[in-house]
Amino acid sequence: MADLLHPNDVAEAELQEEPQDPGDFEVAGTAADALEADLLWRALEDAGIPAIVRSPRSDFAGKLDAPVDLFTLLVPVRDLPQARSLLTERRAALEADPDSAARAAEEEEAAGEGGSLP
């Protein structure tokens, strides 16, 4: 343990790691509804890409400006190319099997999560 006489004798467990700054976030893609946004957000998170889902209608001004819901998926700039290719793959998979989104929603509801958008 460090003290005034031995400040460099700090145990490894006592050192606190500084959080990593992901940097600026950019739009990687969009989703037409909350279910698609949740599925795509989960795919990004599962791939280790931090993601934020934002809806323009989340505040009062957005409700006036945006006539329809459109969710944007934001990722760090450093992960943008990987995120865009992943979103393209996932969207193609959803279009190839349109019932998969319904099954995923049913499984999520059965698990008791009930929509865990951040």
C-alpha positions in Angstrom: 0.0 0.0 0.0 1.3 3.4 -0.9 2.0 6.0 1.8 3.7 9.3 1.9 7.1 7.7 2.2 6.6 5.1 -0.5 4.2 6.6 -3.1 5.3 4.2 -5.8 4.4 1.0 -3.8 0.9 0.8 -5.1 -0.7 -2.6 -5.5 -2.1 -3.4 -9.0 -5.6 -3.8 -7.6 -5.5 -0.3 -6.2 -4.8 1.3 -9.5 -7.9 2.6 -11.2 -8.2 2.3 -15.0 -9.4 5.4 -16.8 -12.4 4.7 -19.0 -11.6 4.6 -22.7 -13.0 7.5 -24.7 -14.7 6.1 -27.8 -14.4 9.5 -29.5 -17.0 11.1 -31.8 -20.1 9.2 -32.9 -21.4 9.1 -36.4 -24.5 7.7 -38.0 -23.9 4.1 -39.2 -27.5 3.4 -40.3 -31.1 3.8 -39.7 -34.1 1.7 -38.7 -37.7 2.2 -39.5 -39.1 1.0 -36.2 -38.1 0.3 -32.6 -37.9 -3.5 -33.1 -35.5 -3.2 -36.1 -33.5 -0.6 -34.2 -33.2 -3.0 -31.2 -32.1 -6.0 -33.4 -29.5 -3.9 -35.1 -28.3 -2.3 -31.9 -27.9 -5.8 -30.3 -25.9 -7.0 -33.4 -23.5 -4.1 -33.0 -23.1 -4.6 -29.3 -22.6 -8.3 -29.8 -19.8 -7.5 -32.3 -18.1 -5.3 -29.6 -19.1 -2.0 -31.3 -20.6 0.5 -28.8 -23.8 1.9 -30.2 -26.4 4.5 -29.4 -30.0 4.4 -30.7 -31.5 7.8 -31.2 -35.0 8.8 -32.3 -35.7 12.3 -33.6 -39.1 12.1 -32.0 -37.6 11.5 -28.5 -38.3 15.1 -27.4 -41.0 17.7 -28.0 -39.3 19.6 -30.8 -38.5 16.3 -32.6 -42.1 15.3 -32.5 -42.9 18.6 -34.4 -40.1 18.3 -36.9 -40.2 14.6 -37.7 -43.5 13.3 -39.0 -42.4 9.7 -38.8 -40.3 7.6 -36.5 -36.8 6.9 -37.8 -34.2 5.6 -35.5 -30.5 6.3 -36.1 -27.7 4.1 -35.0 -24.7 6.0 -33.9 -21.2 4.3 -33.5 -17.7 5.7 -32.8 -16.0 7.0 -36.0 -13.3 4.4 -35.6 -15.8 1.6 -35.9 -17.9 3.1 -38.7 -16.8 0.9 -41.6 -17.2 -2.3 -39.7 -20.5 -1.2 -38.3 -21.9 -0.3 -41.7 -20.9 -3.6 -43.2 -22.4 -5.5 -40.2 -25.7 -3.5 -40.5 -25.9 -4.2 -44.2 -25.4 -8.0 -43.5 -28.0 -8.0 -40.7 -30.5 -6.0 -42.8 -30.1 -8.4 -45.7 -30.7 -11.3 -43.3 -33.9 -9.7 -41.9 -35.2 -9.1 -45.5 -34.4 -12.7 -46.5 -36.3 -14.1 -43.5 -39.0 -11.5 -42.6 -40.5 -13.8 -39.9 -37.2 -13.7 -38.0 -37.9 -10.3 -36.6 -41.3 -11.5 -35.3 -39.7 -14.6 -33.7 -37.0 -12.4 -32.1 -39.6 -10.1 -30.6 -41.6 -13.1 -29.3 -38.4 -14.6 -27.8 -37.5 -11.3 -26.2 -41.0 -10.9 -24.7 -40.9 -14.4 -23.4 -37.6 -13.8 -21.8 -39.1 -10.8 -19.9 -36.8 -8.2 -21.4 -39.6 -6.3 -23.1 -37.5 -3.9 -25.3 -34.3 -2.9 -23.8 -33.3 0.0 -26.1 -30.7 2.2 -24.3 
